[in-house]
Amino acid sequence: RQMCIRDSIETVERGQIETSGGRPLVQYRGRLMPLVPLDPTWSVGAAPERQPVLVFGEAGRSFGLVVEEILD
């Protein structure tokens, strides 16, 4: 089985984050991408104005790992 590969590092505006069925999503490259918070207490309402996200993808599908900050 092929592993997911980090596609990019993105910053998502809080206003771009949608929810469906209680799960956060964002439009990414023309498709809805699920966001997976690293912190289980994270919520859209408490998200910073600019939310860092690590995007992982495989076989045309992507998900964004929501993180507190990205250190270079």
N, C-alpha and C positions, 0 to 999 in steps of 0.2 A: 504494500500500500504506500502510495506517495504521500509525503508529509506536506502540510500547508507551508507555504513560503510567504514571508513578510513581503507585502507588495509595496507599502509606502507608510510614511508617517504623515498624518493629516491633523489639521486643527479644524474642528467643527464648531460652528456658531450654535449656541444653545437654542436659538430660535429655529434652527434647521432640524432639530431632533423631534421626531414624531413618535407616537406610541400606537401600537396595535395589539390588542389583547393583553395590555399591561407591559408589553415588551418595547424597548426603545429601538427605533429605526432611523436611518438617515438616507437621503437620496445620494447615491455614489455612482458616478459613471453611468447615469441613466437607469439605475436599478435601485430598489430598496435594499439596503444592507443592514442586517441586524447588528446592534451594538451589545457587547458583552462586558459589563463592568467588572473590573478586577476586584473592586471593593464592594462587598455585598450590601453595604449601606448606601451606596450611590443612588441618587434619583435625579431625574431630569430637572425637577424644580430646584434642586440644590446644586446643580452643575454650574461650573464657572461660565462666564460669558463666552469664553473660547476654550473648548474642551479638547485636550490632546487625545488622539486615537491612533493605535497601531493597526494597520489594515493587513489582514492575512487573506490569501486567496488560493483557490485550487479549482481547476476544471470549470472556470467561468463563474464560480460562486465565491463570495467574499463575506467576511465578518470583521467588525471593528472591535478591538480590545480597548476599552475605555481605561485610561490610566490617569494618575494624578498629575504627573509631569514627565517630561522626557528630558533626560540629561545627555548631553553629547559627550 
